[in-house]
Amino acid sequence: MRIYYLSTNGKAAPWLAALREALPGAEVMEWQAGAPPGDHAVVWAPPQQFFDEQPQLRGIFNTGAGVDALLGRQLPPKAVLVRLEDAGMSVQMAEYVCHAVVRHFREFDRIEEDVAQRRWAYRRPNERDDFPVGVMGLGVLGTRVAQALAHFEFPVLGWSRSPREVPGVRCFSGGAGFDDFLRATRMLVCLLPLTPATENIMNRDTLGKLRPGGYVINVARGAHLVDEDLLALLDEGHLAGATLDVFRTEPLPPQHPFWQHPRISVTPHTSARTLRHETVAQIARKIQALERGESIAGVVDRLRGY
């Protein structure tokens, strides 16, 4: 069994060593143009040339949760495309989102401004019932985030394409439930997969339906958000702020207005990083299962995009 590793992000040597340890007996190597046919591939943002030269691949394993970049390629027709399920990401995502929600709710951003001016000031505590949090996307990551927020006793709402049930979360689904979900939400968290149906989903119309003083947290993909619409709604006062970890262009260009906006917090796509040990262990188990002819979880429906 030959497995290729190919990533445009980071050094290959640690990944190759981990994969060889987890899959003894397999031939694991970094792909180079003109390499012989392989059976499986472990990849992040590979070039189209890789797939053109490897049409016989049986399994393509993405080293991240989002597969939108891969779905933009012409993939081998018989290969299963497999996304990561958690692999240490969900707890990181829950930490990040809870931090952003609590920072806004407790007005720690305003307190930081006061402290910078050496101003000692108290603020009237906000009521949790006035700050319902809506999570768009109730997959593995979204469900973990929603449950973590519920522990802080916020009213938590969730929206997904198909009906879901999450303890402690008021769930909405489909187009019929989307407006009701938005109108009941004050702090909106995006954890949707990026598909043609979800691109630009956070725009003037949808964000304008949030409760006054709305807050936006995007930890999914930059293309979910229409940048200009967010800025306009902030300037008009309908939205109170945003925490953004993902952007249409990454790194975020130095001249982009998000950098300097006083009500936007920017982080460099760091809400949930790939953890090598957990990722390799999960991928190795799934490759072994495929080799035994067993079904595996995490297989992407190419038509749906996740």
C-alpha positions as CSV (number, residue, x, y, z in Angstrom):
1,M,0.0,0.0,0.0
2,R,1.4,3.4,-1.1
3,I,0.4,6.6,0.7
4,Y,1.3,10.1,-0.5
5,Y,1.5,13.1,1.8
6,L,1.2,16.5,0.2
7,S,0.6,19.9,1.9
8,T,1.3,23.5,1.0
9,N,1.3,24.4,4.6
10,G,4.2,23.4,6.8
11,K,7.0,20.9,6.8
12,A,6.4,17.4,5.5
13,A,9.0,15.5,7.6
14,P,7.0,15.4,10.9
15,W,3.9,14.2,9.1
16,L,5.7,11.5,7.2
17,A,7.3,10.2,10.4
18,A,3.9,10.1,12.2
19,L,2.2,8.4,9.3
20,R,4.9,5.8,9.0
21,E,4.7,5.0,12.7
22,A,0.9,4.8,12.6
23,L,0.9,2.7,9.4
24,P,3.7,0.2,9.6
25,G,4.2,-1.8,6.5
26,A,2.8,1.0,4.3
27,E,5.0,2.9,1.9
28,V,4.6,6.5,3.0
29,M,6.3,9.3,1.0
30,E,5.9,12.9,0.0
31,W,4.5,13.2,-3.5
32,Q,6.7,14.5,-6.3
33,A,5.6,15.1,-9.9
34,G,6.0,11.9,-11.9
35,A,5.7,9.6,-8.9
36,P,4.3,6.1,-9.3
37,P,0.6,5.4,-8.6
38,G,-0.5,5.5,-5.0
39,D,-3.5,4.1,-3.1
40,H,-4.3,6.9,-0.6
41,A,-3.4,10.5,-0.2
42,V,-3.2,12.7,2.9
43,V,-3.4,16.3,1.7
44,W,-3.9,20.0,2.3
45,A,-4.6,22.2,-0.7
46,P,-2.8,20.1,-3.3
47,P,-2.4,21.2,-6.9
48,Q,-4.6,19.8,-9.7
49,Q,-1.5,18.1,-11.2
50,F,-1.5,15.7,-8.2
51,F,-4.9,14.4,-9.0
52,D,-4.3,14.4,-12.7
53,E,-1.3,12.1,-12.2
54,Q,-3.1,9.9,-9.6
55,P,-6.5,9.0,-11.1
56,Q,-6.5,5.6,-9.4
57,L,-6.5,6.9,-5.8
58,R,-9.0,5.1,-3.6
59,G,-9.0,7.5,-0.6
60,I,-8.2,11.2,-0.2
61,F,-7.9,12.4,3.4
62,N,-8.0,16.1,4.1
63,T,-5.9,17.3,7.1
64,G,-8.6,19.9,8.0
65,A,-12.3,20.0,8.7
66,G,-13.2,22.1,5.6
67,V,-13.0,20.5,2.2
68,D,-14.2,23.4,0.0
69,A,-10.7,23.9,-1.5
70,L,-10.6,20.2,-2.6
71,L,-14.1,20.3,-4.0
72,G,-12.8,23.0,-6.4
73,R,-10.5,20.4,-8.0
74,Q,-11.2,17.7,-10.5
75,L,-10.9,14.6,-8.2
76,P,-10.5,11.0,-9.1
77,P,-14.0,9.7,-9.7
78,K,-13.7,6.5,-7.6
79,A,-11.9,8.0,-4.7
80,V,-13.7,8.7,-1.4
81,L,-13.0,12.2,0.0
82,V,-12.7,12.1,3.8
83,R,-12.8,15.1,6.1
84,L,-11.5,15.2,9.7
85,E,-13.9,14.7,12.5
86,D,-12.9,16.6,15.5
87,A,-9.3,15.4,15.9
88,G,-8.7,17.8,18.7
89,M,-10.4,20.7,16.9
90,S,-13.7,20.9,18.7
91,V,-12.4,21.8,22.1
92,Q,-10.2,24.5,20.6
93,M,-13.2,25.9,18.7
94,A,-15.3,25.8,21.8
95,E,-12.6,27.7,23.7
96,Y,-12.3,30.3,21.0
97,V,-16.0,31.0,20.6
98,C,-16.7,31.0,24.3
99,H,-13.9,33.5,24.8
100,A,-15.3,35.8,22.0
101,V,-18.9,35.5,23.4
102,V,-17.9,36.2,27.0
103,R,-15.5,39.0,26.0
104,H,-18.3,40.8,24.3
105,F,-21.1,40.0,26.8
106,R,-18.9,41.0,29.8
107,E,-17.7,44.1,27.8
108,F,-14.1,43.2,28.5
109,D,-13.2,44.9,25.2
110,R,-14.6,48.2,26.6
111,I,-12.8,47.6,29.9
112,E,-9.5,47.1,28.0
113,E,-10.2,50.5,26.4
114,D,-10.7,52.1,29.8
115,V,-7.6,50.5,31.2
116,A,-5.5,51.8,28.3
117,Q,-6.7,55.3,29.3
118,R,-6.1,54.6,33.0
119,R,-9.8,55.0,33.6
120,W,-11.3,53.1,36.5
121,A,-14.9,52.5,35.6
122,Y,-17.7,50.1,36.5
123,R,-20.3,48.9,34.0
124,R,-23.8,47.7,34.7
125,P,-23.9,43.9,34.2
126,N,-25.7,42.6,31.2
127,E,-28.5,40.1,31.4
128,R,-27.8,36.7,29.8
129,D,-31.4,36.4,28.5
130,D,-30.7,39.6,26.4
131,F,-27.8,37.9,24.7
132,P,-29.0,34.7,22.9
133,V,-26.3,33.0,20.9
134,G,-27.1,31.4,17.6
135,V,-24.8,28.8,16.1
136,M,-25.1,28.2,12.3
137,G,-24.0,24.7,11.6
138,L,-24.5,21.8,14.0
139,G,-21.9,19.4,12.8
140,V,-19.2,18.0,15.2
141,L,-17.7,21.4,15.8
142,G,-20.9,23.4,15.9
143,T,-22.5,21.0,18.3
144,R,-19.5,21.1,20.7
145,V,-19.6,24.9,20.6
146,A,-23.3,25.1,21.2
147,Q,-23.0,22.7,24.2
148,A,-20.1,24.7,25.6
149,L,-22.0,27.9,25.4
150,A,-25.0,26.3,27.2
151,H,-22.8,25.6,30.2
152,F,-22.4,29.4,30.6
153,E,-26.2,29.6,30.8
154,F,-26.6,31.7,27.6
155,P,-29.8,31.0,25.6
156,V,-28.4,28.9,22.8
157,L,-30.0,28.5,19.4
158,G,-28.8,26.3,16.5
159,W,-29.5,26.2,12.8
160,S,-28.7,23.5,10.4
161,R,-29.8,22.4,6.9
162,S,-31.6,19.3,8.2
163,P,-33.3,18.8,11.6
164,R,-31.0,18.2,14.6
165,E,-31.5,17.7,18.3
166,V,-28.9,19.0,20.7
167,P,-29.6,19.0,24.5
168,G,-29.8,22.5,25.9
169,V,-30.1,24.1,22.4
170,R,-33.2,25.4,20.7
171,C,-32.8,24.0,17.2
172,F,-34.0,25.4,13.8
173,S,-33.6,23.9,10.4
174,G,-34.0,24.5,6.7
175,G,-35.1,27.6,4.9
176,A,-38.4,27.6,6.8
177,G,-36.6,28.1,10.1
178,F,-33.8,30.4,9.1
179,D,-35.5,33.7,9.6
180,D,-36.9,32.7,13.0
181,F,-33.4,31.6,14.0
182,L,-31.9,34.9,12.9
183,R,-34.5,37.1,14.5
184,A,-34.1,35.3,17.8
185,T,-30.3,35.7,17.8
186,R,-28.1,38.5,19.1
187,M,-24.7,36.9,18.9
188,L,-24.2,34.9,15.7
189,V,-21.6,32.2,15.3
190,C,-20.8,30.8,11.8
191,L,-19.6,27.2,11.7
192,L,-21.1,26.2,8.4
193,P,-19.3,24.3,5.6
194,L,-18.6,26.5,2.6
195,T,-20.8,25.5,-0.3
196,P,-22.5,27.4,-3.1
197,A,-25.6,27.5,-0.9
198,T,-23.8,29.1,2.1
199,E,-21.4,31.4,0.3
200,N,-22.2,35.1,1.2
201,I,-24.8,33.8,3.7
202,M,-23.9,36.6,6.2
203,N,-25.0,39.6,4.2
204,R,-27.0,42.8,4.8
205,D,-30.3,41.0,4.7
206,T,-29.4,38.1,7.0
207,L,-27.3,40.1,9.5
208,G,-30.0,42.9,9.5
209,K,-32.4,40.4,11.0
210,L,-30.3,39.9,14.1
211,R,-31.5,41.5,17.2
212,P,-30.3,45.1,17.7
213,G,-26.8,45.3,19.0
214,G,-25.9,42.0,17.2
215,Y,-22.5,40.5,17.3
216,V,-20.8,38.3,14.6
217,I,-18.3,35.6,15.2
218,N,-17.0,33.9,12.0
219,V,-14.8,30.8,12.5
220,A,-15.8,29.0,9.3
221,R,-14.7,30.5,6.0
222,G,-14.2,34.1,4.9
223,A,-16.5,33.7,1.9
224,H,-19.5,33.2,4.2
225,L,-19.3,36.9,5.0
226,V,-19.9,39.9,2.8
227,D,-17.3,42.3,4.2
228,E,-18.9,45.5,3.0
229,D,-22.2,44.6,4.5
230,L,-20.7,43.9,7.9
231,L,-18.9,47.2,7.8
232,A,-22.0,49.1,6.8
233,L,-24.2,47.5,9.6
234,L,-21.4,48.3,12.1
235,D,-21.3,51.9,11.0
236,E,-25.1,52.2,11.1
237,G,-25.2,50.9,14.7
238,H,-27.3,47.8,14.0
239,L,-24.3,45.6,14.8
240,A,-22.2,46.2,17.9
241,G,-19.1,44.3,16.8
242,A,-17.4,41.2,15.3
243,T,-14.7,38.7,16.0
244,L,-13.3,37.3,12.8
245,D,-10.8,34.5,12.4
246,V,-11.3,33.7,8.7
247,F,-11.1,35.9,5.6
248,R,-11.7,35.9,1.9
249,T,-8.0,36.6,1.3
250,E,-5.5,35.1,3.8
251,P,-3.3,36.5,5.1
252,L,-5.6,39.5,5.5
253,P,-4.2,42.3,3.3
254,P,-2.6,45.1,5.3
255,Q,-4.9,47.7,3.8
256,H,-8.1,45.8,4.7
257,P,-10.4,48.0,6.9
258,F,-11.0,45.1,9.3
259,W,-7.5,45.7,10.8
260,Q,-8.3,49.2,12.0
261,H,-12.0,49.0,12.7
262,P,-12.6,49.7,16.5
263,R,-15.4,47.2,16.8
264,I,-13.7,44.3,15.0
265,S,-11.3,41.8,16.5
266,V,-9.1,39.9,14.1
267,T,-7.2,36.7,14.6
268,P,-5.0,34.9,12.0
269,H,-7.1,31.8,11.3
270,T,-6.2,30.2,14.6
271,S,-9.5,29.3,16.2
272,A,-8.9,25.5,15.8
273,R,-5.5,24.3,14.5
274,T,-4.8,20.8,13.2
275,L,-3.2,18.6,15.8
276,R,-0.8,16.2,14.1
277,H,-1.0,13.3,16.5
278,E,-4.8,13.2,16.7
279,T,-5.1,13.8,13.0
280,V,-2.7,11.0,12.0
281,A,-4.3,8.6,14.4
282,Q,-7.8,9.2,12.9
283,I,-6.6,9.0,9.3
284,A,-4.6,5.8,9.9
285,R,-7.7,4.1,11.5
286,K,-9.8,5.1,8.5
287,I,-7.2,3.9,5.9
288,Q,-6.9,0.6,7.7
289,A,-10.7,0.3,7.7
290,L,-11.0,1.0,4.0
291,E,-8.3,-1.6,3.3
292,R,-10.5,-4.1,5.1
293,G,-13.5,-3.1,3.0
294,E,-15.3,-1.5,5.9
295,S,-17.3,1.7,5.8
296,I,-15.9,4.8,7.6
297,A,-17.4,8.1,8.9
298,G,-16.5,11.5,7.6
299,V,-16.9,10.7,3.9
300,V,-17.9,13.9,2.0
301,D,-21.0,14.0,-0.2
302,R,-19.5,15.9,-3.2
303,L,-22.9,17.1,-4.2
304,R,-23.7,18.6,-0.8
305,G,-20.2,19.8,-0.3
306,Y,-19.7,18.3,3.2
